[in-house]
Amino acid sequence: MSAEVVGRLAGLVTLGLLTLLVLANGVAMPSGAILNFLHMIDLVFHEAGHVIFGAFGLGGQFIAVLGGSLNQVLVPAVCTAVFLRRQEYGSASATLF
């Protein structure tokens, strides 16, 4: 087996195990070091969205409040779209996760 195939297999197994962790623990309150780490990454994007979209001032306070959730969804969606356009399906599946 080539190194590329082993790397893709390792990535697939990792995403599968993370999926099982999320399904077993639920998404409301992450437990364990791995899920807490992933939650903190997501939290950074969420909180940055309040600042980024609040700075535009378009729509006043409403867009600043909505900006957190918008950025939390927008960043992974844009990354996934870029990876799909470049035909990097493994990277796209990781960002979609």
N, CA, C and O atoms as a printed pandas DataFrame, in Angstrom:
     atom_number atom_name residue_name chain_id  residue_number  x_coord  y_coord  z_coord
0              1         N          MET        A               1    0.833   -1.177    0.000
1              2        CA          MET        A               1    0.000    0.000    0.000
2              3         C          MET        A               1    0.882    1.245    0.000
3              4         O          MET        A               1    1.891    1.305    0.702
4              5         N          SER        A               2    0.490    2.228   -0.789
5              6        CA          SER        A               2    1.282    3.456   -0.854
6              7         C          SER        A               2    0.976    4.339    0.357
7              8         O          SER        A               2   -0.022    4.148    1.053
8              9         N          ALA        A               3    1.849    5.295    0.584
9             10        CA          ALA        A               3    1.692    6.210    1.716
10            11         C          ALA        A               3    0.422    7.043    1.566
11            12         O          ALA        A               3   -0.224    7.389    2.556
12            13         N          GLU        A               4    0.069    7.363    0.323
13            14        CA          GLU        A               4   -1.138    8.154    0.087
14            15         C          GLU        A               4   -2.390    7.385    0.504
15            16         O          GLU        A               4   -3.295    7.956    1.112
16            17         N          VAL        A               5   -2.444    6.109    0.182
17            18        CA          VAL        A               5   -3.597    5.278    0.538
18            19         C          VAL        A               5   -3.674    5.112    2.051
19            20         O          VAL        A               5   -4.762    5.160    2.625
20            21         N          VAL        A               6   -2.542    4.918    2.694
21            22        CA          VAL        A               6   -2.512    4.777    4.155
22            23         C          VAL        A               6   -2.976    6.063    4.819
23            24         O          VAL        A               6   -3.725    6.020    5.795
24            25         N          GLY        A               7   -2.541    7.204    4.301
25            26        CA          GLY        A               7   -2.954    8.487    4.852
26            27         C          GLY        A               7   -4.448    8.722    4.710
27            28         O          GLY        A               7   -5.099    9.211    5.634
28            29         N          ARG        A               8   -4.987    8.371    3.553
29            30        CA          ARG        A               8   -6.430    8.538    3.333
30            31         C          ARG        A               8   -7.230    7.599    4.228
31            32         O          ARG        A               8   -8.273    7.974    4.762
32            33         N          LEU        A               9   -6.736    6.386    4.386
33            34        CA          LEU        A               9   -7.405    5.430    5.255
34            35         C          LEU        A               9   -7.373    5.906    6.704
35            36         O          LEU        A               9   -8.366    5.782    7.420
36            37         N          ALA        A              10   -6.245    6.445    7.136
37            38        CA          ALA        A              10   -6.133    6.963    8.509
38            39         C          ALA        A              10   -7.095    8.129    8.719
39            40         O          ALA        A              10   -7.720    8.232    9.775
40            41         N          GLY        A              11   -7.219    9.003    7.730
41            42        CA          GLY        A              11   -8.153   10.117    7.830
42            43         C          GLY        A              11   -9.595    9.654    7.898
43            44         O          GLY        A              11  -10.393   10.194    8.664
44            45         N          LEU        A              12   -9.929    8.651    7.095
45            46        CA          LEU        A              12  -11.281    8.113    7.097
46            47         C          LEU        A              12  -11.616    7.468    8.436
47            48         O          LEU        A              12  -12.710    7.656    8.970
48            49         N          VAL        A              13  -10.677    6.714    8.968
49            50        CA          VAL        A              13  -10.883    6.071   10.272
50            51         C          VAL        A              13  -11.034    7.127   11.364
51            52         O          VAL        A              13  -11.887    6.996   12.242
52            53         N          THR        A              14  -10.212    8.171   11.313
53            54        CA          THR        A              14  -10.291    9.244   12.305
54            55         C          THR        A              14  -11.644    9.941   12.264
55            56         O          THR        A              14  -12.258   10.159   13.308
56            57         N          LEU        A              15  -12.119   10.295   11.059
57            58        CA          LEU        A              15  -13.438   10.924   10.948
58            59         C          LEU        A              15  -14.550    9.984   11.422
59            60         O          LEU        A              15  -15.525   10.428   12.027
60            61         N          GLY        A              16  -14.402    8.707   11.149
61            62        CA          GLY        A              16  -15.384    7.735   11.620
62            63         C          GLY        A              16  -15.429    7.653   13.135
63            64         O          GLY        A              16  -16.506    7.612   13.730
64            65         N          LEU        A              17  -14.253    7.630   13.762
65            66        CA          LEU        A              17  -14.203    7.581   15.227
66            67         C          LEU        A              17  -14.746    8.862   15.851
67            68         O          LEU        A              17  -15.445    8.813   16.863
68            69         N          LEU        A              18  -14.426   10.013   15.247
69            70        CA          LEU        A              18  -14.977   11.275   15.754
70            71         C          LEU        A              18  -16.497   11.310   15.618
71            72         O          LEU        A              18  -17.192   11.827   16.493
72            73         N          THR        A              19  -17.007   10.763   14.529
73            74        CA          THR        A              19  -18.457   10.692   14.338
74            75         C          THR        A              19  -19.099    9.840   15.416
75            76         O          THR        A              19  -20.140   10.203   15.963
76            77         N          LEU        A              20  -18.481    8.707   15.724
77            78        CA          LEU        A              20  -19.011    7.843   16.786
78            79         C          LEU        A              20  -18.965    8.541   18.143
79            80         O          LEU        A              20  -19.893    8.400   18.939
80            81         N          LEU        A              21  -17.895    9.295   18.415
81            82        CA          LEU        A              21  -17.805   10.047   19.671
82            83         C          LEU        A              21  -18.927   11.067   19.788
83            84         O          LEU        A              21  -19.553   11.192   20.841
84            85         N          VAL        A              22  -19.179   11.791   18.711
85            86        CA          VAL        A              22  -20.242   12.803   18.731
86            87         C          VAL        A              22  -21.604   12.140   18.899
87            88         O          VAL        A              22  -22.435   12.612   19.675
88            89         N          LEU        A              23  -21.831   11.062   18.182
89            90        CA          LEU        A              23  -23.119   10.370   18.302
90            91         C          LEU        A              23  -23.324    9.778   19.689
91            92         O          LEU        A              23  -24.445    9.772   20.197
92            93         N          ALA        A              24  -22.268    9.285   20.300
93            94        CA          ALA        A              24  -22.373    8.683   21.625
94            95         C          ALA        A              24  -22.581    9.730   22.714
95            96         O          ALA        A              24  -23.304    9.486   23.680
96            97         N          ASN        A              25  -21.950   10.895   22.561
97            98        CA          ASN        A              25  -22.017   11.915   23.612
98            99         C          ASN        A              25  -23.036   13.000   23.344
99           100         O          ASN        A              25  -23.402   13.733   24.262
100          101         N          GLY        A              26  -23.498   13.124   22.137
101          102        CA          GLY        A              26  -24.414   14.204   21.796
102          103         C          GLY        A              26  -23.641   15.482   21.509
103          104         O          GLY        A              26  -22.462   15.589   21.846
104          105         N          VAL        A              27  -24.300   16.443   20.894
105          106        CA          VAL        A              27  -23.621   17.672   20.523
106          107         C          VAL        A              27  -23.891   18.806   21.499
107          108         O          VAL        A              27  -23.248   19.851   21.407
108          109         N          ALA        A              28  -24.821   18.632   22.431
109          110        CA          ALA        A              28  -25.182   19.719   23.326
110          111         C          ALA        A              28  -24.053   20.049   24.297
111          112         O          ALA        A              28  -23.739   21.222   24.497
112          113         N          MET        A              29  -23.450   19.056   24.890
113          114        CA          MET        A              29  -22.404   19.286   25.874
114          115         C          MET        A              29  -21.273   18.293   25.626
115          116         O          MET        A              29  -21.360   17.137   26.040
116          117         N          PRO        A              30  -20.208   18.738   24.949
117          118        CA          PRO        A              30  -19.127   17.800   24.640
118          119         C          PRO        A              30  -18.416   17.330   25.902
119          120         O          PRO        A              30  -18.213   18.100   26.840
120          121         N          SER        A              31  -18.044   16.062   25.911
121          122        CA          SER        A              31  -17.297   15.522   27.031
122          123         C          SER        A              31  -16.069   14.799   26.491
123          124         O          SER        A              31  -16.123   14.163   25.438
124          125         N          GLY        A              32  -14.983   14.902   27.208
125          126        CA          GLY        A              32  -13.739   14.296   26.766
126          127         C          GLY        A              32  -12.845   15.329   26.108
127          128         O          GLY        A              32  -13.317   16.345   25.598
128          129         N          ALA        A              33  -11.564   15.060   26.126
129          130        CA          ALA        A              33  -10.573   16.022   25.636
130          131         C          ALA        A              33  -10.716   16.294   24.145
131          132         O          ALA        A              33  -10.578   17.439   23.713
132          133         N          ILE        A              34  -10.990   15.266   23.354
133          134        CA          ILE        A              34  -11.056   15.441   21.903
134          135         C          ILE        A              34  -12.250   16.302   21.513
135          136         O          ILE        A              34  -12.109   17.242   20.732
136          137         N          LEU        A              35  -13.428   15.986   22.054
137          138        CA          LEU        A              35  -14.611   16.768   21.702
138          139         C          LEU        A              35  -14.531   18.181   22.255
139          140         O          LEU        A              35  -15.007   19.118   21.614
140          141         N          ASN        A              36  -13.936   18.356   23.440
141          142        CA          ASN        A              36  -13.756   19.707   23.968
142          143         C          ASN        A              36  -12.833   20.525   23.073
143          144         O          ASN        A              36  -13.072   21.713   22.855
144          145         N          PHE        A              37  -11.781   19.897   22.556
145          146        CA          PHE        A              37  -10.860   20.575   21.647
146          147         C          PHE        A              37  -11.591   21.032   20.384
147          148         O          PHE        A              37  -11.426   22.170   19.946
148          149         N          LEU        A              38  -12.394   20.147   19.805
149          150        CA          LEU        A              38  -13.155   20.503   18.607
150          151         C          LEU        A              38  -14.172   21.602   18.899
151          152         O          LEU        A              38  -14.406   22.481   18.068
152          153         N          HIS        A              39  -14.774   21.544   20.087
153          154        CA          HIS        A              39  -15.740   22.573   20.474
154          155         C          HIS        A              39  -15.060   23.933   20.609
155          156         O          HIS        A              39  -15.635   24.951   20.223
156          157         N          MET        A              40  -13.852   23.961   21.147
157          158        CA          MET        A              40  -13.138   25.227   21.309
158          159         C          MET        A              40  -12.756   25.835   19.950
159          160         O          MET        A              40  -12.784   27.055   19.791
160          161         N          ILE        A              41  -12.406   25.003   18.988
161          162        CA          ILE        A              41  -12.124   25.511   17.646
162          163         C          ILE        A              41  -13.386   26.145   17.072
163          164         O          ILE        A              41  -13.334   27.241   16.513
164          165         N          ASP        A              42  -14.506   25.469   17.206
165          166        CA          ASP        A              42  -15.776   25.980   16.708
166          167         C          ASP        A              42  -16.174   27.262   17.435
167          168         O          ASP        A              42  -16.729   28.175   16.825
168          169         N          LEU        A              43  -15.895   27.331   18.716
169          170        CA          LEU        A              43  -16.227   28.514   19.510
170          171         C          LEU        A              43  -15.455   29.744   19.037
171          172         O          LEU        A              43  -15.994   30.850   19.039
172          173         N          VAL        A              44  -14.203   29.562   18.633
173          174        CA          VAL        A              44  -13.410   30.686   18.125
174          175         C          VAL        A              44  -14.061   31.272   16.880
175          176         O          VAL        A              44  -14.188   32.491   16.768
176          177         N          PHE        A              45  -14.472   30.430   15.952
177          178        CA          PHE        A              45  -15.140   30.919   14.740
178          179         C          PHE        A              45  -16.454   31.617   15.088
179          180         O          PHE        A              45  -16.791   32.645   14.502
180          181         N          HIS        A              46  -17.193   31.052   16.045
181          182        CA          HIS        A              46  -18.470   31.635   16.439
182          183         C          HIS        A              46  -18.282   33.036   17.019
183          184         O          HIS        A              46  -18.936   33.986   16.587
184          185         N          GLU        A              47  -17.391   33.156   17.993
185          186        CA          GLU        A              47  -17.197   34.453   18.647
186          187         C          GLU        A              47  -16.581   35.482   17.694
187          188         O          GLU        A              47  -16.902   36.668   17.772
188          189         N          ALA        A              48  -15.703   35.036   16.802
189          190        CA          ALA        A              48  -15.127   35.961   15.818
190          191         C          ALA        A              48  -16.204   36.505   14.895
191          192         O          ALA        A              48  -16.104   37.643   14.435
192          193         N          GLY        A              49  -17.222   35.721   14.620
193          194        CA          GLY        A              49  -18.314   36.169   13.766
194          195         C          GLY        A              49  -19.057   37.363   14.344
195          196         O          GLY        A              49  -19.469   38.256   13.604
196          197         N          HIS        A              50  -19.232   37.383   15.679
197          198        CA          HIS        A              50  -19.880   38.536   16.306
198          199         C          HIS        A              50  -19.079   39.805   16.041
199          200         O          HIS        A              50  -19.650   40.848   15.722
200          201         N          VAL        A              51  -17.780   39.719   16.172
201          202        CA          VAL        A              51  -16.919   40.888   15.971
202          203         C          VAL        A              51  -16.869   41.277   14.497
203          204         O          VAL        A              51  -17.027   42.449   14.155
204          205         N          ILE        A              52  -16.650   40.294   13.624
205          206        CA          ILE        A              52  -16.509   40.572   12.199
206          207         C          ILE        A              52  -17.785   41.190   11.625
207          208         O          ILE        A              52  -17.730   42.242   10.987
208          209         N          PHE        A              53  -18.917   40.552   11.844
209          210        CA          PHE        A              53  -20.165   41.055   11.267
210          211         C          PHE        A              53  -20.697   42.262   12.027
211          212         O          PHE        A              53  -21.420   43.080   11.456
212          213         N          GLY        A              54  -20.351   42.387   13.304
213          214        CA          GLY        A              54  -20.739   43.568   14.060
214          215         C          GLY        A              54  -19.997   44.805   13.598
215          216         O          GLY        A              54  -20.532   45.910   13.690
216          217         N          ALA        A              55  -18.777   44.649   13.103
217          218        CA          ALA        A              55  -17.973   45.780   12.640
218          219         C          ALA        A              55  -18.548   46.389   11.363
219          220         O          ALA        A              55  -18.361   47.578   11.105
220          221         N          PHE        A              56  -19.243   45.582   10.568
221          222        CA          PHE        A              56  -19.821   46.107    9.336
222          223         C          PHE        A              56  -20.942   47.092    9.624
223          224         O          PHE        A              56  -21.131   48.052    8.877
224          225         N          GLY        A              57  -21.677   46.867   10.684
225          226        CA          GLY        A              57  -22.754   47.772   11.046
226          227         C          GLY        A              57  -23.962   47.678   10.136
227          228         O          GLY        A              57  -24.878   48.493   10.239
228          229         N          LEU        A              58  -23.977   46.714    9.262
229          230        CA          LEU        A              58  -25.114   46.533    8.347
230          231         C          LEU        A              58  -26.244   45.845    9.110
231          232         O          LEU        A              58  -26.110   44.687    9.505
232          233         N          GLY        A              59  -27.307   46.521    9.309
233          234        CA          GLY        A              59  -28.437   45.922   10.021
234          235         C          GLY        A              59  -28.356   46.122   11.516
235          236         O          GLY        A              59  -29.205   45.615   12.249
236          237         N          GLY        A              60  -27.368   46.842   11.984
237          238        CA          GLY        A              60  -27.266   47.165   13.404
238          239         C          GLY        A              60  -26.912   45.975   14.268
239          240         O          GLY        A              60  -26.089   45.136   13.902
240          241         N          GLN        A              61  -27.549   45.921   15.417
241          242        CA          GLN        A              61  -27.227   44.905   16.419
242          243         C          GLN        A              61  -27.653   43.504   15.958
243          244         O          GLN        A              61  -27.050   42.509   16.360
244          245         N          PHE        A              62  -28.675   43.427   15.130
245          246        CA          PHE        A              62  -29.182   42.128   14.683
246          247         C          PHE        A              62  -28.096   41.321   13.970
247          248         O          PHE        A              62  -27.912   40.139   14.260
248          249         N          ILE        A              63  -27.383   41.949   13.045
249          250        CA          ILE        A              63  -26.347   41.219   12.295
250          251         C          ILE        A              63  -25.168   40.864   13.194
251          252         O          ILE        A              63  -24.493   39.862   12.959
252          253         N          ALA        A              64  -24.913   41.674   14.221
253          254        CA          ALA        A              64  -23.843   41.353   15.156
254          255         C          ALA        A              64  -24.182   40.103   15.957
255          256         O          ALA        A              64  -23.315   39.270   16.219
256          257         N          VAL        A              65  -25.441   39.977   16.342
257          258        CA          VAL        A              65  -25.877   38.788   17.082
258          259         C          VAL        A              65  -25.914   37.577   16.156
259          260         O          VAL        A              65  -25.458   36.496   16.529
260          261         N          LEU        A              66  -26.450   37.752   14.960
261          262        CA          LEU        A              66  -26.540   36.661   13.990
262          263         C          LEU        A              66  -25.169   36.257   13.462
263          264         O          LEU        A              66  -24.973   35.113   13.052
264          265         N          GLY        A              67  -24.223   37.187   13.472
265          266        CA          GLY        A              67  -22.904   36.955   12.894
266          267         C          GLY        A              67  -22.164   35.777   13.489
267          268         O          GLY        A              67  -21.399   35.119   12.784
268          269         N          GLY        A              68  -22.366   35.491   14.765
269          270        CA          GLY        A              68  -21.690   34.354   15.384
270          271         C          GLY        A              68  -22.077   33.050   14.722
271          272         O          GLY        A              68  -21.215   32.280   14.297
272          273         N          SER        A              69  -23.367   32.803   14.634
273          274        CA          SER        A              69  -23.842   31.567   14.008
274          275         C          SER        A              69  -23.558   31.556   12.515
275          276         O          SER        A              69  -23.248   30.511   11.943
276          277         N          LEU        A              70  -23.665   32.725   11.885
277          278        CA          LEU        A              70  -23.389   32.817   10.453
278          279         C          LEU        A              70  -21.941   32.453   10.146
279          280         O          LEU        A              70  -21.674   31.680    9.226
280          281         N          ASN        A              71  -21.019   33.001   10.904
281          282        CA          ASN        A              71  -19.597   32.706   10.687
282          283         C          ASN        A              71  -19.269   31.258   11.038
283          284         O          ASN        A              71  -18.422   30.634   10.399
284          285         N          GLN        A              72  -19.939   30.730   12.053
285          286        CA          GLN        A              72  -19.725   29.353   12.476
286          287         C          GLN        A              72  -20.090   28.369   11.364
287          288         O          GLN        A              72  -19.498   27.295   11.267
288          289         N          VAL        A              73  -21.052   28.730   10.535
289          290        CA          VAL        A              73  -21.463   27.888    9.409
290          291         C          VAL        A              73  -20.710   28.273    8.136
291          292         O          VAL        A              73  -20.366   27.410    7.329
292          293         N          LEU        A              74  -20.458   29.568    7.962
293          294        CA          LEU        A              74  -19.866   30.078    6.729
294          295         C          LEU        A              74  -18.418   29.631    6.532
295          296         O          LEU        A              74  -18.048   29.251    5.421
296          297         N          VAL        A              75  -17.600   29.664    7.564
297          298        CA          VAL        A              75  -16.179   29.316    7.424
298          299         C          VAL        A              75  -15.997   27.863    6.957
299          300         O          VAL        A              75  -15.283   27.636    5.980
300          301         N          PRO        A              76  -16.615   26.874    7.615
301          302        CA          PRO        A              76  -16.462   25.507    7.109
302          303         C          PRO        A              76  -17.075   25.312    5.717
303          304         O          PRO        A              76  -16.554   24.536    4.916
304          305         N          ALA        A              77  -18.175   26.008    5.428
305          306        CA          ALA        A              77  -18.810   25.870    4.113
306          307         C          ALA        A              77  -17.906   26.403    3.006
307          308         O          ALA        A              77  -17.782   25.775    1.954
308          309         N          VAL        A              78  -17.277   27.547    3.229
309          310        CA          VAL        A              78  -16.364   28.108    2.237
310          311         C          VAL        A              78  -15.157   27.198    2.057
311          312         O          VAL        A              78  -14.732   26.943    0.930
312          313         N          CYS        A              79  -14.602   26.707    3.161
313          314        CA          CYS        A              79  -13.450   25.795    3.070
314          315         C          CYS        A              79  -13.824   24.524    2.314
315          316         O          CYS        A              79  -13.049   24.044    1.486
316          317         N          THR        A              80  -15.000   23.981    2.591
317          318        CA          THR        A              80  -15.453   22.784    1.891
318          319         C          THR        A              80  -15.606   23.053    0.403
319          320         O          THR        A              80  -15.197   22.231   -0.417
320          321         N          ALA        A              81  -16.188   24.194    0.041
321          322        CA          ALA        A              81  -16.365   24.541   -1.371
322          323         C          ALA        A              81  -15.019   24.678   -2.086
323          324         O          ALA        A              81  -14.866   24.227   -3.221
324          325         N          VAL        A              82  -14.051   25.299   -1.420
325          326        CA          VAL        A              82  -12.719   25.451   -2.027
326          327         C          VAL        A              82  -12.075   24.090   -2.245
327          328         O          VAL        A              82  -11.514   23.831   -3.310
328          329         N          PHE        A              83  -12.151   23.222   -1.249
329          330        CA          PHE        A              83  -11.552   21.891   -1.386
330          331         C          PHE        A              83  -12.253   21.072   -2.463
331          332         O          PHE        A              83  -11.593   20.337   -3.197
332          333         N          LEU        A              84  -13.576   21.181   -2.574
333          334        CA          LEU        A              84  -14.290   20.454   -3.619
334          335         C          LEU        A              84  -13.905   20.962   -5.004
335          336         O          LEU        A              84  -13.752   20.178   -5.941
336          337         N          ARG        A              85  -13.751   22.275   -5.126
337          338        CA          ARG        A              85  -13.341   22.854   -6.415
338          339         C          ARG        A              85  -11.959   22.367   -6.827
339          340         O          ARG        A              85  -11.691   22.177   -8.013
340          341         N          ARG        A              86  -11.074   22.165   -5.840
341          342        CA          ARG        A              86   -9.719   21.683   -6.117
342          343         C          ARG        A              86   -9.651   20.158   -6.162
343          344         O          ARG        A              86   -8.571   19.583   -6.300
344          345         N          GLN        A              87  -10.809   19.507   -6.045
345          346        CA          GLN        A              87  -10.934   18.049   -6.062
346          347         C          GLN        A              87  -10.115   17.381   -4.963
347          348         O          GLN        A              87   -9.521   16.324   -5.175
348          349         N          GLU        A              88  -10.090   18.003   -3.794
349          350        CA          GLU        A              88   -9.449   17.434   -2.607
350          351         C          GLU        A              88  -10.566   16.945   -1.681
351          352         O          GLU        A              88  -10.945   17.623   -0.726
352          353         N          TYR        A              89  -11.071   15.772   -1.982
353          354        CA          TYR        A              89  -12.269   15.264   -1.339
354          355         C          TYR        A              89  -12.036   14.888    0.127
355          356         O          TYR        A              89  -12.947   15.030    0.943
356          357         N          GLY        A              90  -10.868   14.425    0.468
357          358        CA          GLY        A              90  -10.564   14.109    1.860
358          359         C          GLY        A              90  -10.586   15.345    2.728
359          360         O          GLY        A              90  -11.148   15.327    3.823
360          361         N          SER        A              91   -9.978   16.422    2.252
361          362        CA          SER        A              91   -9.971   17.685    2.992
362          363         C          SER        A              91  -11.381   18.265    3.076
363          364         O          SER        A              91  -11.766   18.831    4.098
364          365         N          ALA        A              92  -12.145   18.121    1.998
365          366        CA          ALA        A              92  -13.526   18.612    1.998
366          367         C          ALA        A              92  -14.371   17.867    3.034
367          368         O          ALA        A              92  -15.202   18.479    3.705
368          369         N          SER        A              93  -14.172   16.574    3.169
369          370        CA          SER        A              93  -14.944   15.821    4.146
370          371         C          SER        A              93  -14.567   16.210    5.565
371          372         O          SER        A              93  -15.424   16.216    6.449
372          373         N          ALA        A              94  -13.296   16.538    5.803
373          374        CA          ALA        A              94  -12.863   16.971    7.137
374          375         C          ALA        A              94  -13.481   18.316    7.497
375          376         O          ALA        A              94  -13.954   18.491    8.620
376          377         N          THR        A              95  -13.486   19.270    6.568
377          378        CA          THR        A              95  -14.070   20.573    6.868
378          379         C          THR        A              95  -15.585   20.499    6.953
379          380         O          THR        A              95  -16.195   21.255    7.708
380          381         N          LEU        A              96  -16.196   19.618    6.205
381          382        CA          LEU        A              96  -17.633   19.429    6.298
382          383         C          LEU        A              96  -18.011   18.816    7.643
383          384         O          LEU        A              96  -19.061   19.137    8.200
384          385         N          PHE        A              97  -17.166   17.941    8.162
385          386        CA          PHE        A              97  -17.414   17.334    9.475
386          387         C          PHE        A              97  -17.468   18.404   10.529
387          388         O          PHE        A              97  -17.667   18.102   11.706
